[in-house]
Amino acid sequence: MGKSLVPPPSGGGDHIEPVDLKAALEERYLAYALSTIMHRALPDVRDGLKPVHRRIMHAMRLLRLNPDQGFAKCARIVGEVMGKFHPHGDQSIYDALVRLAQDFAVRYPLVDGQGNFGNIDGDNAAAMRYTEARMTEVATALLEGITEDAVDFRPTYNEEDEEPVVLPGAFPNILANGSSGIAVGMATSIPPHNAAELCAAALHLIDNPDASIDELMTSPDQWAEIEERAKSDPKALLECRVRGPDFPTGGTIVDGWSSLVEAYSTGRGGFRLRAKWRQEDQGRGTWHIVVTEIPYQVQKSKLIEKVAELLLARKLPLLEDVRDESAEDIRLVLVPKSRTVDPGLMMESIFKLTELETRFPLNMNVLSRGKVPNVLSLKSVLSEWLEHRKDVLVRRSRHRLGEIERRLEILGGLLVAYLNIDEVIRIIREEDDPKQVMMARWSLTDTQVEAILNMRLRALRKLEEIEIRKEHDALSAEKKQIEALLGSVARQWKTIRWEVGETLKKYGPTTDLGRRRTDFADAPDHDVADIHHAMIEKEPITVVVSEKGWLRAMKGHLADFSALTFKEGDSLKLAFPAQTTDKILVFTTGGKFYTIGADRLPGGRGHGEPIRIIVDMENDQDIVTAFVHDPKRKLLLASHAGNGFIVPEGEVVANTRKGKQVMNVKSPDEASHCATLSGDHLAIVGENRKMLVFPLSEIPEMTRGKGVRLQKYKDGGVSDLRTFAIAEGLSWQDSAERTFTRNREELAEWFGARASAGRIAPKGFPRTGKFG
């Protein structure tokens, strides 16, 4: 008999309980989300570390890997972290350790690595069994006071050991080294900053708790003034507060001051970061560009690959070649096509297409007070760090006070022993329970008697009494100071101010590690059209438009269109010469203009592509005309019913596939004519063969609308129109291609007011009703 598919009865011994799937999934997913947010992805605002980094630091302290000690194998550190504190894979721990040692990834490295720790090209570090590490000065600053009850400890995952909940953090690590991570439903992205600037801002915040974000930052004008003063007094540089991010790989930030202030006020924003470059003269008028710093977190090898790909795809027509001449420092050489190329324009085109310019997002989403995920402003982050420093100071002071009181108690007992030394010796020699006898005789505590009994015989000389009295006095004085500190918030802030000031001096702008690497500049003011042209190779083409709306671009300027082939039932509508750098404007019967880059048109092989694939054009519309965009011109638009207006050509360019509605037409009317404005008069012919001539000044100039009545019809609509200069006369061609011209006097009877009916066209006017 086959296996039963019926579930066992509820009374069975398998303990199956029915659970609502939705509730179970919600509960489990919430638990996972909270775990990711709290214990993996978001840093703590107080020490700027995620749990894995904190555990690495704690393990290295336990292994005594101080900056003045020897190195230890990374495999040993990883094993310690994984075995005691971090129940995850060894590779994730090693990757975190490696990153903390990379000076191109971390602004102030927490790990001093020995061996191959990877490079800016994106190469991986050597295996952990080959590399060695120890802590840096910055790491010891983060751990300072951890043995003095500065922070809380919690049981590790197996409850065999303890780990710190947060580090004391005497260094503003959250902003100095930044952080990035993706949790569930939230992410964080904090760029690195200059520690000296952060400390200067923190000092200002201690003195002025109500300071605004502007006051915690140094604007370009203030920086110029500080620089000027620093020429005679280098200490003036210590006054510089936060100017913006300071990336380990340098580069230039090209954002306006107002956008920086806005980002730091809200905790959200972004920074445009560019590579640093200079022009090097090669003699005889030739030159090339040398890139010396690339944006943060960009792999150099991938960057060069991308530039090379764009070169092959002919997307960078101003660039001839790219070479990597880097050694210890970065040196990318960009060779221009010719000496006449504008270097600024060439770089703008490369910035547009490659990672030589990146945008680094700012999202200061951190664990506020170590518990609540929150997006904080610059002021809030600094305030929480300073509050944490105050907590640490109070806890360390209380711990020290406890130690002093215990020591003073012991010293008091030792003094009693010295004053009654012979009696003490007698009691120890003769009494069965000397401890109890001494406690009863001199009212000593258990701790004091234990200290006396554990005293060495050599300590019985007279000198020790003097030493004990000196130590007693010194400790009593220190106890008084600590009690005064604990009793006064003002004194606590004064002490914190001194501590932050010491950090500022240690990582000041004149030190190698503290010197600012990222500078600021205004983005070069190049015309967008020029940059667009610089990214397209300029080649002559002929744009071909078919009656059914198929577009293509033939190479070169064709004189003869008879060889062009079309799909069955289709034929040539219009063709015109252009360059690949041009914009093509297409005007449709719905009154919309579409803009298509000539470089985006399909090639001349085959029949091209229908316009509806290239832009979002409605099915019930057709192409009226297409032409090369010239922003200096003006256009005359007219509908079939005889309405029209003048529009500057610069106003009709569409930035999206949806096009730009310029002429408003309602069915059954439709847009039918688009003429380039020339001269001062308009000649318009209706389908009724009546012609009207009037000055262009009677037609309004608009950017959008229905327009005004140009000519009046009983039935039918516009057949053709032409703008001309009255001084030169009106010309047209007949079917035999003979040209007729009528001067002002000969046209006198067709002159009339705008919106008149006009008169039957002059003799010799083509039967087609078109000017030809």
Buried (B, 14 or more C-beta within 10 A) or exposed (E): EEEEEEEEEEEEEEEEEEEEEEEEEEEEEEEEBEEBBBEBBBBBBBBBBBBBBBBBBBBBBEBEBBEEEEBBBBBBBBBBBBBBBBEBEBEBBBBBBBBBBBBBBBBBBBBBBBBBBBBBEEEEBBEBEEBBBBBBBBBBBBBBBBEBBBBEEEEBEEEEBBBBBBBBBBBBBBBBBBBBBEBBEBBBBBBBBBBBBBBBBBBBBBEEEEBEBEBBBBBBEBBEBBEEEBEEEEEBBBBBBBBBBBBBBBBBBBBEBEEBBBBBBBBBBBBBBBBBBEEEEEEEEEBBBBBBBBBBBBBBEEBBEBBEEBBEEEBBBBBBEBEBEBEEEBEBBBBBBEEEBEBBBBBBBBBBBBBBBBEBBBBBBBBBBBEEBBBBBBBBBBBBBBBBBBBBBBBBBBBBBEEBEEBBBBBBBBBBBBEBEEEBEEBBEEEEEBBEBBBEBBEBEEEBBBBBEEBEEEBBEEEBBEEBEEBBEEBEEEBEEBEEBBEEEEBBBEBBBEBBBEBBBBBBBEEEBBBBBBBBEEBEEBEEEBBBBBBBBEBEBBBBBBBBBBBBBBEEEBEEEEEBEBEEEBEBBBBBBBBBBBBBBBBBBBBBBBBBBBBEBBEBEEBBBBBEEBBEBEEEBBBBBBBBBEEEEBBBBBBBBBBBBBBBBEBBBBEEEEBBEBBBBEEEBBBBBBBEBBBEBBBBBBBBBBBBBBEBEEBEEBEBBBBBBBBBBEEBBBBBBBBBEBEEBBBBEBEEEEEBEBEBEEBEEBBBEBBBEBBEBBEEBBEEBBBB
